[in-house]
Amino acid sequence: MVQRLKNIYHLFQAILANLWYGFPSRKIKVIGITGTDGKTTTTHLIYHVLKKAGFRVSMISTVLARVAGQEYETGLHTTTPSSFLIQKMLKKAVSNKDEYFVLETTSHALDQNRVWGISFYIGLITNITHEHLDYHNSYEEYVTTKAKLLSMSKIRIANKDDRSYRYLKSQISNLKFTTQNLKTIDKITKLTKFNKYNYSAAYTVCKTIEISDEKIKSALKTFILPKGRLETVYDKKFKVIIDFAHTPNAFENLLSEIKNMYLKNSGKLIHVFGSAGLRDKSKRSLMGKASSNYSDYIILTEEDYRTEKPSDIFKDIISGMGDYSNYETLADRQKAINKAIALAKGGDTVLITGKAHEKSLCRGKTEYPWSEHDAVIKALKILNTKFKDPNNF
């Protein structure tokens, strides 16, 4: 009942916002991107290709917004802004005579009607895996909510290899799929298996817009992953990588790829992670299982525990690890990162997941300033008091 009332409130806000700004999405082609994993990278990919192809384009993602030639940071705990802010940004893009607007869209925003009134030209679902079941109650309800984006879109695209595809196809007509293009982008170097799906999704969207293969491939080769996506912060005696991965599926893909890319012959994988408090508890054991399958050592730490006890979150994660015993718990995230980096030896990889680009860390009911980058550099400084530049360490 409470959530229904909130959704009515958000719908009222969205209607007012559209009326106030004059339904700007009707004057620009909006490309909506949703999915459990990969939506931020895919959003940035599409923006990058459109820009390189000569189009005037704006974008809002989890990491940042680039609208009408200006850049805004969006490193908070919500992906899709309020309806008034979305409409304001759309209006700016229209006033700038932009042709396209790429909008990363969450299931929460779809369910809460925050994107009501937006005329989506293309709607894309990257994948739908285990996440947000605290909010959506079941996987089926989660898929149904994600499918709203396709229902709101003129052109609908989904991932045929994803478990959600069969359901989406039965519910949504005129559905295109993305996986037919995996071979086409195989020639692009240094792609993880998971990112191939993101590239494939972006490729399909851009082909739909009738951008040539030559222009798409050329743009994709110059693309740099968004901040906090498989981002190497330090790479000399050992590697330190940060990533936003916070679901079982993302863990499985990310950890297996890191093992394959960097630790095929030697070196250990040290994984630092936690799970958000007051959020989907059912995924915690699955995350523990995925990490224990690939990590040589695990340090469990805080990740926005809110009003839950970190120790309770750790117990949930550990319950999925089976007989795995190479782990410890350090509730303080900075101390956990310090410990991981202190343990690393030549050829090892320290992987820190869950926060990445985010600018705050929630403890109790308070948001504290946080930077994963700064935390890594601080840990390296502790390791070597003469350290000044990560590239010279």
N, C-alpha and C positions, 0 to 999 in steps of 0.2 A: 504493500500500500504506500509506504513512504517513497519507494523508488518511482512508483507511478505518478505520485504528486510532483516529484522532482522532474520527471520527464515532461509533464504538462507545463511546468514552469519553464523548462528549457525550450519547449516548442513555442510558447508565448514569446520568449526572448528572441528566438530565431525569426518568427513572423515579424516582430517589431524591427529587427535588424535589417531584414530584407526590404521592408517598406521604407525604412529610414535611408538606406543607401541605394534604393531604386533597383533591386534585383540585379546587381552587377554581373552575376554569373551568366546571364542571358546575352551578355555582350562580349564574352570571352569563352574560349574552349577550355573547360576545366577537366583535368585528368585526375581521377581519384585513385589512390593506391591504398589498399588495406591488406591485412594478413597478419599472422602471428609473428613470423620472422621474415627479415629481408625487405620490409617495406621502406625503411629509411634509405638503404643502399639503392633500391630500385627507383625511389623518388629522385635521388640525386643523379642517378644514371640518365633517366629520361630528361631531366632538366639540362644536364651536360650535353647530351646529343642534340637536343633542340637548339640550344645556344650555339653550338658549333655549326649547326646546319643553317644558321642565319636567322632564326626566328626570335621574336621578342617574347620573352618568357619569364614568369615569376614562379616562386616555389615556397611552400611551407613544409618543413619536416621536423622530426624530433630534435634534430641538432641545431638547425637554424632556419631563418626565413630570408629569402632574397626576393624582395618585392620592389618593382619599379626602380631598379638600379641601386637600392639600398639594402644593407644586410643587418639583420636583427638576430640576437642570440635567443634560442628557445630551449635551453638546457634544463628544463624543469621536469616534474614527474608526470606531466600530461603531454600527449602528442598533439591532439587537435585543440586549438585555442577556443575561446568562447565564440558564440555565433556573431556577436557584435564585432569582435576583432577579425574574424574571418571575412565578414562582409566589408569591413573597412579596408582590409588588405586587397580584396578583390576589386574594390572601387579604385584604389590606388593603381592597381595594374591596368585597369580599363582606362583610367585617365592618362596613363603612360603609353597607351595604344599597344599594350602587350597583346599577343595573339593567343598565348597559352598560359595556363596556371596549373602547376602540378601540386596537388594537395594530399599529403599523407593523412590518412583517416583511420581512427581507431574504432573498435567495436562499441566502446563506451559512447563515443560521439554519435555513432549511428543509432544506437539504442535510445540515447537521450535527446535525439532530434536536433543536435547542435548544427548539423549540416542540412537541415530542412530548407527547402527552397533553392538549393544549389542545383543548377542544370549541369549534370556531369555529361561531358561529351564521351569520355572513355572511363570505364570502371574496371579496375584490375585487382584480382585477389592473388597474392603470391603463394600462400599456403594457409592452412588452418590446422594447427596442432594444439597440444595440451597447454592451455593457459586461460586465466581469468574465469575458471569454473566456480570461483567463489561468488562472482557477479552473475554469470550466465546460467548457473545451476547444472547444466549438462553440455556435452559436446554438441549435441544436436541443436540446442538453443543458441549456442555460440555461432555455429555455422549459419543458422537462420538469420541471426543479426548481421553477420558479415555480408550475407547475400543481399541485404538491403541496398548496398552500394550498387550492385549489378542492376537491381530493379530500378534504380534512379538514373541509370546510365543508358545512353543511346547505343554505345558499343560495349560489349561485355567480354572480358578476357579472364580465364582462370588457368590453373596449372593442372594438366591432365594426369600428371604423375602423383598428385596429392590425393590423400584419402577422401577429401571433401568433394572432389570433382564429380563423382557419380551423383551425389545428392544435389549439387549445384545444377548439374545438367538436367536433372529431373524436374527441378523447380524453375529454372530460368531458361527462356528460349533464346535463340540466336547467340549461343555461347561459343566464343572462340577459345582455343587453348594454346599454350605457349611452348610446350616441349618439342614441337617439331623443329625448333630452331637451334637445339643444343649443338648439333653437328656444325652448324654455320658459325657459331662463335667458338668452337673448339680451337681454332687457329689463334685466338687471342691468348697471349702467354700469361703465366702466373695466376691462373684462376683456380680457386678452390672449387670442389664439386658443388658446394652449396651456392657459391657466387655465380656459377654457370647458370643456375636457375634465375637468379636476379638479372643477369645479363640477357638471358633468353626472354624474360618478361619485358625488359626494356626494349629489346630488339623488336618484339611483336608489336608493342605500342607504336614504335617509331615507323615500322613498316606500314601499319594501319594509317598513319599520317602521310604515307607515301614518300618517306625519305629514302633515298637510294641506299643500296647495300654499301656502296663505296663510302658514302658520308657517315653511315652508322658505324661501320667497322673502324674508320679513321678516328672518329670521336671516342669510341670505346677504348681504343688503345692509349688514349691520353687521359683517361679517367683516373682520378685519385679517390680512393675510398673515403667516405665521410669520417670525421673525427670520432675516435672510439670504436671503429669497426676494423678488427684485425690490425690494430695500430701498433707498430713497433716503436716503443718509447726509448729503448736502449738496445744496442746491438754491437757488443764488442767482446768482452770475455764470455758473456752469456746473453741471452735475449730476455727482454721484458716486453710482453705484449698485453695491451688492454683491449677489452671487447665488451660490448653491451649485452652479450648473451645472457639470458636469464630464464630460459625455458629448457625442458628436457631435449627437445628436438634441436635447438641451437647448440646445446652442449655436445650432443652426439656428433653433429656435423663439424663443429669447430674443433673439438679435441681430436677427433680422428684425422682431420686435415693437418693439424699442427704436428701430430705424431708422424704423419706421412711426409710432410714438407721439410721439417727441421730435425726430427729425431729418429730418422729411419735406421741409422747405423749406430749412433751413440748419443749420449746425453739423456738427462731425465726431465720429465715434465712436472713442475710444481704448480699446483692450481690453488688459487685463493678465491674463495667465493662464499656467498651466503644466499639468503632468500628473503624477500620482503615480508615484513610483518603485516598482519591483517589483510593478507591477500591469499590467493589460491594455495591452500595447504597441501592439496592432493598431489601437486607437482614436485614437492620437496624431496620425497624419497626417490622419485624418478631422476631428479637432478643428481642426487647422491650416487645412484646406480651408474648413471652415464659417466660421471667424473671418475668414479673408482675403476671403471673399465679401462680408462686410458691414462690416468695420472699415476705418477710414481710416488707423489706425496701430496697430501691435501691439507690446507689450512682453512678451516671454517671460520668465518667472521661475520660482522654485522653488514646488513644491507637494508637500511631503512626499516629497522625493526618496529618502529612506532611504539605502541603500548604493549606489545608482546615481549616476553622474556627471550633474549637471544639464545639462552640455553634450551628453551623449548623448541625453537626453530632448528637448532643444531640436532636435537634428538630426532626430529622428523626427517632431516636429511640423512643422518647416520642410519636410520632404519632401512634405507634402501641399499646400503653398502655391503650387506651380507657379511662375509668373513674378512673383508678388507680392514686392515688395522694401521696402515701408514697415514695416519691423520692426527691432527691436533685441533683444538679450538682456541681461538684468541678473539674475544669479542670486539676489542678495539681495532678498527680497520687499519689504522696507521701502523700499529704494532704488528699486525698480521703481515702487512706488506714488508715491513722492516725484516721480519723473521724469514720470509720467503726469499728475499734478496740476499740475506746473510747466508742462507743455506745453499744458494746457487753456486755451482762450480762451472768450470770451462765447458762449453758445449750444451749446458742446460738451458731450458726455457721456463721462465716464470710467466704464467698466464693469470691475469687478474680480471675477473668478469663481474658484470652486474651494474656498475656505475658509469664507467667510460666517460661520456661527455657531460654527465649531469653535474650541476653546480651546487647541489645541497645534499645533505645526509640527514635523514629524519631519525631522531632519537626521542622517544616519548611522543610529545605533541609539538616538538620544536624542530624547525629546519635549521641545521647548522651549515655554514659555508663548507664546501668540499671541492677538491680538485684531484682527480686520480693521477693526473700528470705530476702535480706538485708533491703528492704523497710518494710517488716513485722516486723523484729527484731527492726528496728528503731522506729516503731510505738509502739511496746511493751515497749521499753525503755522509750519513752515519757510518757506512761501510768504509768510506775513504774520506777522511777529513779534508784532503786536498782537492776533492772533486769540485769542479766548477761547471763543466760543460759535459753532458752525457756522451758526446761524440769523442771527447778526449780522455774519458775515464779509463 
